[in-house]
């Protein structure tokens, strides 16, 4: 059993590792790798869109004679999903990105291009100004002139806006106030009318009963309908009368007795329970 796993190998004394033949592999060997499209692109041959994240079996190779700070750059070959045309792109370690190389165009990079252009312009200007103080001065005057122009334009736009949006705030407010006043007046009128009607009804009722309406029996004074039930039992005969005066339908005929000596007022518009006393009448 011990021979099955040999840990110690015998090397003869004349062993020379340099004499072992090496497997010769070409430097630009290509490997097959599985990858995802690193950006959106469009095939130049058939116009098919290939979206970021689409998976491919790609061939990978190291780009010869191209290196960035000691880092090798890799090239990938993929095939268009529709026309099978070959598309290649490379790694771009300088921008931590990938660079389109052949067979397709990269999409959705307007912002990136703009940034690059700005950067390029800035760099150019800096280089220009490096050994030329006159140029610096010139550029500065140009800048300040441009700034002034922008400010002027802004002011002009503002004025134009104000001219067009000619809103009379005072008139608007006045109109609103008038409207509010009108509403308040109407409400007060309504309230007065209601009070008048109430008073008239109380007067009519008290005439028929030959008893003046008591001030504390005024229905507006009693906020809760159940207040009637909680009052002391002494003026109960008057309570029945309250019911009477509140709504004319509630006469003795339609008041109904129950076992607990309470009577439901059958006027459906006011669902209030009134205590009823037989000896009250
Ligand atoms: Zn294609």
Boltz pocket constraint, residues with backbone or C-beta under 6 A from the ligand:
constraints:
  - pocket:
      binder: B
      contacts: [[A, 43], [A, 44], [A, 45], [A, 46], [A, 47], [A, 48], [A, 80], [A, 81], [A, 82], [A, 83], [A, 84], [A, 85]]
      max_distance: 6.0
